[in-house]
Amino acid sequence: MPDNALPPPQMLHAWGLAGARLSPLGSGLINGTWLVEADGRRLVMQHVNPMFAPAVNDDIRVVTAHLRSKGLVTPELLPAADGNYWQLHEGGTWRLMTWVAGTSHERLSTVAQAQEAGALLARFHRALDDCRHEFHHARAGVHDTARHLANLRRALAEHRSHPQYAAVQPLAGEILGLADALEPLPALPERLVHGDPKINNILFDPATDRALCLIDLDTLGRMPLPLELGDAFRSWCNPRGEDDQRSAFSLELFRGAVAGYAAGAAGWITPAECRAIVPGTLTIYVELAARFCADALNESYFGWDASRYPSRSAHNQLRAASQLAAARSLLDMRGAAEEVVRSVFGAVSAA
C-alpha cells in the first residue's frame, strides 16, 4: 500500500463514473490515489490503507465541515449512489472526494513557500481549536517514540537472516544512539491537529504559490502541538527531501516557516509549546528514521519506488539515512534554531 492497480469498475459504478478517465495522483506512501475525470469534472478517488478503519471517513466529514464553516478550503467527501461515503470491495475501503485545483511540492525551494506553509498550518490549527468532535477512529501512540524505537530493536532481533541485515545494523545503531542522547519532551496538552503535515500534504496555488489547503486527512487527531510542528518542520526544512542521505536542515527555511506559523498562532500557542518546537523536530526526525529503518528489515509498511530502487529495503535504508543526516544537521545548529523560535515569536508578540 499504496498499490498501482486502477480502481475496479465496481467502484466507478458505485459513484456513477463508469467510463471515467483515471490517472495516478500524488506520491503518497500510504493510500492509493487517482485523479478521476468525467463529464468535465475532476474528482479524486482513494483506496484507503487498511490501517484506517472505514469510520475514519465519518471523522473527516465532521472536521472538513468545521473547516469550511471557518472559511478554509478543504476537500469534501462525496456520497455514492447508495448514500454511503465509502464503499467496501474485496476487503478494501474506497472513497471519492472533490478535487482542489492546486499543486503539491515534494520539497520546498523558497522561504516564501515556507512562510505560506506555516501560515496555513496556523490557520488550520486555530480553526479546529473549538471543534469538540470525538473521533471514531483514533490512532493510538502515533508518536510514541519509545514504541517505534522498540520496534526497531525487535526488527533487528527477528531478522538476522535478512539479506540486507549487515547494511541495516550499523544504520540502526546510529539511530538508536542518537535517540538515547535526546532529552524527553515535556508533558503538554493535546491539540486537534492534522497528524501528518509533511510538505506534499499541502496544496499550493500553481499561479501564486499561495498555500491553499491541507489534504490526506486520515491522520486527524489530538496530540501535543510540538510533535505536529516537529513533523511539519522536519519535512519542510529539508530541501533535499527524504530520498537523499546528504539531507540537511535549512535554518533559512525554518525561519520562514516559523515566521509564517507565528503570524497566525501568536497569542494561541503557549510559551511551553514554543520552547518544545526544536526538541519536537529532533524527536520526529529520530522517530521517522527508526520507522524507515525497521521497515528496511520488516518490508511490510511503507510504499517504495520500484523504478528507482532494487528493493523496499534499499529504499527504506536511504530514507532512514536521510532522516538521520537531517537530524544531525539540526543538532549542529540547535542553538541557532532555538534562537529563531525565541526571536520570531517575541517579535510577533511585541507587534
Secondary structure, 3 states (H helix, E strand, C coil): CCCCCCCCHHHHHHCCCCCCEEEECCCCCCCEEEEEEECCEEEEEEEECCCCCCCHHHHHHHHHHHHHHCCCCCCCECCCCCCCCCEEECCEEEEEEECCCCECCCCCCCHHHHHHHHHHHHHHHHHCCCCCCCCCCCCCCCCCHHHHHHHHHHHHHHCCCCCCHHHHHHHHHHHHHHHHHCCCCCCCCEEEECCCCCHHHEEECCCCCCEEEECCHHHCEEEEHHHHHHHHHHHHCCCCCCCCCCCCCCHHHHHHHHHHHHHHHCCCCCHHHHHCHHHHHHHHHHHHHHHHHHHHHHCCCCCCCCCCCCCHHHHHHHHHHHHHHHHHHHHHCHHHHHHHHHHHHHHHHHC
